[in-house]
Amino acid sequence: MIPRIDTVEVKNDFNLLIRFKSGETVLYDVGDDINSIEEFSVLKTEPHLFDHVQVDESRTSVFWNDRIDLPGDTLLEYGQRVN
């Protein structure tokens, strides 16, 4: 089953707080992606862009532009669970 995203909230130090429709909540550190994926480096050089994260229409991923996105299953698998 594809995890559906309910909300995404920008936190300090390139972290996202993601709430899923299932009720699960994770804190995902985008900093690792910024340092290892070339397309993501613009999030560090243009910090205002990071604040404009959006949930896609299908509610299965978050994105910043047409080149930078993260799927919900990745966020759920690698994010730190929050109670």
MODELLER restraints for C-alpha pairs under 7 A, 6 or more apart:
rsr = mdl.restraints
at = mdl.atoms
rsr.add(forms.Gaussian(group=physical.xy_distance, feature=features.Distance(at['CA:2:A'], at['CA:60:A']), mean=6.98, stdev=0.5))
rsr.add(forms.Gaussian(group=physical.xy_distance, feature=features.Distance(at['CA:2:A'], at['CA:73:A']), mean=6.85, stdev=0.5))
rsr.add(forms.Gaussian(group=physical.xy_distance, feature=features.Distance(at['CA:3:A'], at['CA:20:A']), mean=6.89, stdev=0.5))
rsr.add(forms.Gaussian(group=physical.xy_distance, feature=features.Distance(at['CA:3:A'], at['CA:60:A']), mean=6.32, stdev=0.5))
rsr.add(forms.Gaussian(group=physical.xy_distance, feature=features.Distance(at['CA:3:A'], at['CA:72:A']), mean=5.84, stdev=0.5))
rsr.add(forms.Gaussian(group=physical.xy_distance, feature=features.Distance(at['CA:3:A'], at['CA:73:A']), mean=6.05, stdev=0.5))
rsr.add(forms.Gaussian(group=physical.xy_distance, feature=features.Distance(at['CA:4:A'], at['CA:20:A']), mean=5.70, stdev=0.5))
rsr.add(forms.Gaussian(group=physical.xy_distance, feature=features.Distance(at['CA:4:A'], at['CA:21:A']), mean=5.57, stdev=0.5))
rsr.add(forms.Gaussian(group=physical.xy_distance, feature=features.Distance(at['CA:4:A'], at['CA:59:A']), mean=5.27, stdev=0.5))
rsr.add(forms.Gaussian(group=physical.xy_distance, feature=features.Distance(at['CA:4:A'], at['CA:60:A']), mean=5.00, stdev=0.5))
rsr.add(forms.Gaussian(group=physical.xy_distance, feature=features.Distance(at['CA:4:A'], at['CA:72:A']), mean=6.80, stdev=0.5))
rsr.add(forms.Gaussian(group=physical.xy_distance, feature=features.Distance(at['CA:5:A'], at['CA:19:A']), mean=6.13, stdev=0.5))
rsr.add(forms.Gaussian(group=physical.xy_distance, feature=features.Distance(at['CA:5:A'], at['CA:20:A']), mean=4.30, stdev=0.5))
rsr.add(forms.Gaussian(group=physical.xy_distance, feature=features.Distance(at['CA:5:A'], at['CA:21:A']), mean=5.76, stdev=0.5))
rsr.add(forms.Gaussian(group=physical.xy_distance, feature=features.Distance(at['CA:5:A'], at['CA:59:A']), mean=5.12, stdev=0.5))
rsr.add(forms.Gaussian(group=physical.xy_distance, feature=features.Distance(at['CA:5:A'], at['CA:60:A']), mean=5.91, stdev=0.5))
rsr.add(forms.Gaussian(group=physical.xy_distance, feature=features.Distance(at['CA:5:A'], at['CA:72:A']), mean=6.74, stdev=0.5))
rsr.add(forms.Gaussian(group=physical.xy_distance, feature=features.Distance(at['CA:6:A'], at['CA:19:A']), mean=5.40, stdev=0.5))
rsr.add(forms.Gaussian(group=physical.xy_distance, feature=features.Distance(at['CA:6:A'], at['CA:20:A']), mean=4.83, stdev=0.5))
rsr.add(forms.Gaussian(group=physical.xy_distance, feature=features.Distance(at['CA:6:A'], at['CA:21:A']), mean=5.09, stdev=0.5))
rsr.add(forms.Gaussian(group=physical.xy_distance, feature=features.Distance(at['CA:7:A'], at['CA:18:A']), mean=5.83, stdev=0.5))
rsr.add(forms.Gaussian(group=physical.xy_distance, feature=features.Distance(at['CA:7:A'], at['CA:19:A']), mean=5.20, stdev=0.5))
rsr.add(forms.Gaussian(group=physical.xy_distance, feature=features.Distance(at['CA:7:A'], at['CA:20:A']), mean=6.95, stdev=0.5))
rsr.add(forms.Gaussian(group=physical.xy_distance, feature=features.Distance(at['CA:8:A'], at['CA:16:A']), mean=6.54, stdev=0.5))
rsr.add(forms.Gaussian(group=physical.xy_distance, feature=features.Distance(at['CA:8:A'], at['CA:17:A']), mean=5.68, stdev=0.5))
rsr.add(forms.Gaussian(group=physical.xy_distance, feature=features.Distance(at['CA:8:A'], at['CA:18:A']), mean=4.55, stdev=0.5))
rsr.add(forms.Gaussian(group=physical.xy_distance, feature=features.Distance(at['CA:8:A'], at['CA:19:A']), mean=6.45, stdev=0.5))
rsr.add(forms.Gaussian(group=physical.xy_distance, feature=features.Distance(at['CA:9:A'], at['CA:16:A']), mean=5.61, stdev=0.5))
rsr.add(forms.Gaussian(group=physical.xy_distance, feature=features.Distance(at['CA:9:A'], at['CA:17:A']), mean=5.02, stdev=0.5))
rsr.add(forms.Gaussian(group=physical.xy_distance, feature=features.Distance(at['CA:9:A'], at['CA:18:A']), mean=6.45, stdev=0.5))
rsr.add(forms.Gaussian(group=physical.xy_distance, feature=features.Distance(at['CA:10:A'], at['CA:16:A']), mean=4.86, stdev=0.5))
rsr.add(forms.Gaussian(group=physical.xy_distance, feature=features.Distance(at['CA:10:A'], at['CA:17:A']), mean=6.46, stdev=0.5))
rsr.add(forms.Gaussian(group=physical.xy_distance, feature=features.Distance(at['CA:10:A'], at['CA:51:A']), mean=6.20, stdev=0.5))
rsr.add(forms.Gaussian(group=physical.xy_distance, feature=features.Distance(at['CA:11:A'], at['CA:17:A']), mean=6.75, stdev=0.5))
rsr.add(forms.Gaussian(group=physical.xy_distance, feature=features.Distance(at['CA:14:A'], at['CA:29:A']), mean=6.12, stdev=0.5))
rsr.add(forms.Gaussian(group=physical.xy_distance, feature=features.Distance(at['CA:14:A'], at['CA:30:A']), mean=5.45, stdev=0.5))
rsr.add(forms.Gaussian(group=physical.xy_distance, feature=features.Distance(at['CA:14:A'], at['CA:31:A']), mean=5.54, stdev=0.5))
rsr.add(forms.Gaussian(group=physical.xy_distance, feature=features.Distance(at['CA:15:A'], at['CA:27:A']), mean=6.57, stdev=0.5))
rsr.add(forms.Gaussian(group=physical.xy_distance, feature=features.Distance(at['CA:15:A'], at['CA:28:A']), mean=5.52, stdev=0.5))
rsr.add(forms.Gaussian(group=physical.xy_distance, feature=features.Distance(at['CA:15:A'], at['CA:29:A']), mean=4.49, stdev=0.5))
rsr.add(forms.Gaussian(group=physical.xy_distance, feature=features.Distance(at['CA:15:A'], at['CA:30:A']), mean=5.75, stdev=0.5))
rsr.add(forms.Gaussian(group=physical.xy_distance, feature=features.Distance(at['CA:16:A'], at['CA:27:A']), mean=5.61, stdev=0.5))
rsr.add(forms.Gaussian(group=physical.xy_distance, feature=features.Distance(at['CA:16:A'], at['CA:28:A']), mean=5.17, stdev=0.5))
rsr.add(forms.Gaussian(group=physical.xy_distance, feature=features.Distance(at['CA:16:A'], at['CA:29:A']), mean=6.56, stdev=0.5))
rsr.add(forms.Gaussian(group=physical.xy_distance, feature=features.Distance(at['CA:17:A'], at['CA:26:A']), mean=5.84, stdev=0.5))
rsr.add(forms.Gaussian(group=physical.xy_distance, feature=features.Distance(at['CA:17:A'], at['CA:27:A']), mean=4.58, stdev=0.5))
rsr.add(forms.Gaussian(group=physical.xy_distance, feature=features.Distance(at['CA:17:A'], at['CA:28:A']), mean=6.46, stdev=0.5))
rsr.add(forms.Gaussian(group=physical.xy_distance, feature=features.Distance(at['CA:18:A'], at['CA:25:A']), mean=5.59, stdev=0.5))
rsr.add(forms.Gaussian(group=physical.xy_distance, feature=features.Distance(at['CA:18:A'], at['CA:26:A']), mean=5.38, stdev=0.5))
rsr.add(forms.Gaussian(group=physical.xy_distance, feature=features.Distance(at['CA:18:A'], at['CA:27:A']), mean=6.36, stdev=0.5))
rsr.add(forms.Gaussian(group=physical.xy_distance, feature=features.Distance(at['CA:19:A'], at['CA:25:A']), mean=4.42, stdev=0.5))
rsr.add(forms.Gaussian(group=physical.xy_distance, feature=features.Distance(at['CA:19:A'], at['CA:26:A']), mean=6.68, stdev=0.5))
rsr.add(forms.Gaussian(group=physical.xy_distance, feature=features.Distance(at['CA:25:A'], at['CA:81:A']), mean=6.03, stdev=0.5))
rsr.add(forms.Gaussian(group=physical.xy_distance, feature=features.Distance(at['CA:25:A'], at['CA:82:A']), mean=5.38, stdev=0.5))
rsr.add(forms.Gaussian(group=physical.xy_distance, feature=features.Distance(at['CA:26:A'], at['CA:76:A']), mean=6.60, stdev=0.5))
rsr.add(forms.Gaussian(group=physical.xy_distance, feature=features.Distance(at['CA:26:A'], at['CA:79:A']), mean=5.16, stdev=0.5))
rsr.add(forms.Gaussian(group=physical.xy_distance, feature=features.Distance(at['CA:26:A'], at['CA:80:A']), mean=5.12, stdev=0.5))
rsr.add(forms.Gaussian(group=physical.xy_distance, feature=features.Distance(at['CA:26:A'], at['CA:81:A']), mean=4.44, stdev=0.5))
rsr.add(forms.Gaussian(group=physical.xy_distance, feature=features.Distance(at['CA:26:A'], at['CA:82:A']), mean=5.25, stdev=0.5))
rsr.add(forms.Gaussian(group=physical.xy_distance, feature=features.Distance(at['CA:27:A'], at['CA:79:A']), mean=5.28, stdev=0.5))
rsr.add(forms.Gaussian(group=physical.xy_distance, feature=features.Distance(at['CA:27:A'], at['CA:80:A']), mean=5.02, stdev=0.5))
rsr.add(forms.Gaussian(group=physical.xy_distance, feature=features.Distance(at['CA:27:A'], at['CA:81:A']), mean=6.48, stdev=0.5))
rsr.add(forms.Gaussian(group=physical.xy_distance, feature=features.Distance(at['CA:27:A'], at['CA:82:A']), mean=6.72, stdev=0.5))
rsr.add(forms.Gaussian(group=physical.xy_distance, feature=features.Distance(at['CA:28:A'], at['CA:75:A']), mean=6.31, stdev=0.5))
rsr.add(forms.Gaussian(group=physical.xy_distance, feature=features.Distance(at['CA:28:A'], at['CA:79:A']), mean=4.34, stdev=0.5))
rsr.add(forms.Gaussian(group=physical.xy_distance, feature=features.Distance(at['CA:28:A'], at['CA:80:A']), mean=6.25, stdev=0.5))
rsr.add(forms.Gaussian(group=physical.xy_distance, feature=features.Distance(at['CA:33:A'], at['CA:40:A']), mean=6.43, stdev=0.5))
rsr.add(forms.Gaussian(group=physical.xy_distance, feature=features.Distance(at['CA:34:A'], at['CA:40:A']), mean=4.65, stdev=0.5))
rsr.add(forms.Gaussian(group=physical.xy_distance, feature=features.Distance(at['CA:34:A'], at['CA:41:A']), mean=4.85, stdev=0.5))
rsr.add(forms.Gaussian(group=physical.xy_distance, feature=features.Distance(at['CA:34:A'], at['CA:43:A']), mean=6.91, stdev=0.5))
rsr.add(forms.Gaussian(group=physical.xy_distance, feature=features.Distance(at['CA:35:A'], at['CA:41:A']), mean=6.66, stdev=0.5))
rsr.add(forms.Gaussian(group=physical.xy_distance, feature=features.Distance(at['CA:39:A'], at['CA:67:A']), mean=6.85, stdev=0.5))
rsr.add(forms.Gaussian(group=physical.xy_distance, feature=features.Distance(at['CA:39:A'], at['CA:68:A']), mean=6.53, stdev=0.5))
rsr.add(forms.Gaussian(group=physical.xy_distance, feature=features.Distance(at['CA:40:A'], at['CA:68:A']), mean=6.30, stdev=0.5))
rsr.add(forms.Gaussian(group=physical.xy_distance, feature=features.Distance(at['CA:43:A'], at['CA:49:A']), mean=5.98, stdev=0.5))
rsr.add(forms.Gaussian(group=physical.xy_distance, feature=features.Distance(at['CA:43:A'], at['CA:50:A']), mean=5.44, stdev=0.5))
rsr.add(forms.Gaussian(group=physical.xy_distance, feature=features.Distance(at['CA:49:A'], at['CA:64:A']), mean=6.92, stdev=0.5))
rsr.add(forms.Gaussian(group=physical.xy_distance, feature=features.Distance(at['CA:50:A'], at['CA:64:A']), mean=6.97, stdev=0.5))
rsr.add(forms.Gaussian(group=physical.xy_distance, feature=features.Distance(at['CA:52:A'], at['CA:64:A']), mean=6.39, stdev=0.5))
rsr.add(forms.Gaussian(group=physical.xy_distance, feature=features.Distance(at['CA:53:A'], at['CA:62:A']), mean=6.60, stdev=0.5))
rsr.add(forms.Gaussian(group=physical.xy_distance, feature=features.Distance(at['CA:53:A'], at['CA:63:A']), mean=5.63, stdev=0.5))
rsr.add(forms.Gaussian(group=physical.xy_distance, feature=features.Distance(at['CA:53:A'], at['CA:64:A']), mean=4.89, stdev=0.5))
rsr.add(forms.Gaussian(group=physical.xy_distance, feature=features.Distance(at['CA:54:A'], at['CA:62:A']), mean=5.44, stdev=0.5))
rsr.add(forms.Gaussian(group=physical.xy_distance, feature=features.Distance(at['CA:54:A'], at['CA:63:A']), mean=5.41, stdev=0.5))
rsr.add(forms.Gaussian(group=physical.xy_distance, feature=features.Distance(at['CA:54:A'], at['CA:64:A']), mean=6.38, stdev=0.5))
rsr.add(forms.Gaussian(group=physical.xy_distance, feature=features.Distance(at['CA:55:A'], at['CA:61:A']), mean=5.93, stdev=0.5))
rsr.add(forms.Gaussian(group=physical.xy_distance, feature=features.Distance(at['CA:55:A'], at['CA:62:A']), mean=4.41, stdev=0.5))
rsr.add(forms.Gaussian(group=physical.xy_distance, feature=features.Distance(at['CA:55:A'], at['CA:63:A']), mean=6.38, stdev=0.5))
rsr.add(forms.Gaussian(group=physical.xy_distance, feature=features.Distance(at['CA:56:A'], at['CA:62:A']), mean=5.87, stdev=0.5))
rsr.add(forms.Gaussian(group=physical.xy_distance, feature=features.Distance(at['CA:56:A'], at['CA:63:A']), mean=6.84, stdev=0.5))
rsr.add(forms.Gaussian(group=physical.xy_distance, feature=features.Distance(at['CA:60:A'], at['CA:71:A']), mean=6.15, stdev=0.5))
rsr.add(forms.Gaussian(group=physical.xy_distance, feature=features.Distance(at['CA:60:A'], at['CA:72:A']), mean=5.16, stdev=0.5))
rsr.add(forms.Gaussian(group=physical.xy_distance, feature=features.Distance(at['CA:61:A'], at['CA:69:A']), mean=6.82, stdev=0.5))
rsr.add(forms.Gaussian(group=physical.xy_distance, feature=features.Distance(at['CA:61:A'], at['CA:70:A']), mean=5.54, stdev=0.5))
rsr.add(forms.Gaussian(group=physical.xy_distance, feature=features.Distance(at['CA:61:A'], at['CA:71:A']), mean=4.14, stdev=0.5))
rsr.add(forms.Gaussian(group=physical.xy_distance, feature=features.Distance(at['CA:61:A'], at['CA:72:A']), mean=4.79, stdev=0.5))
rsr.add(forms.Gaussian(group=physical.xy_distance, feature=features.Distance(at['CA:62:A'], at['CA:69:A']), mean=5.58, stdev=0.5))
rsr.add(forms.Gaussian(group=physical.xy_distance, feature=features.Distance(at['CA:62:A'], at['CA:70:A']), mean=5.42, stdev=0.5))
rsr.add(forms.Gaussian(group=physical.xy_distance, feature=features.Distance(at['CA:62:A'], at['CA:71:A']), mean=6.51, stdev=0.5))
rsr.add(forms.Gaussian(group=physical.xy_distance, feature=features.Distance(at['CA:63:A'], at['CA:69:A']), mean=4.00, stdev=0.5))
rsr.add(forms.Gaussian(group=physical.xy_distance, feature=features.Distance(at['CA:63:A'], at['CA:70:A']), mean=6.35, stdev=0.5))
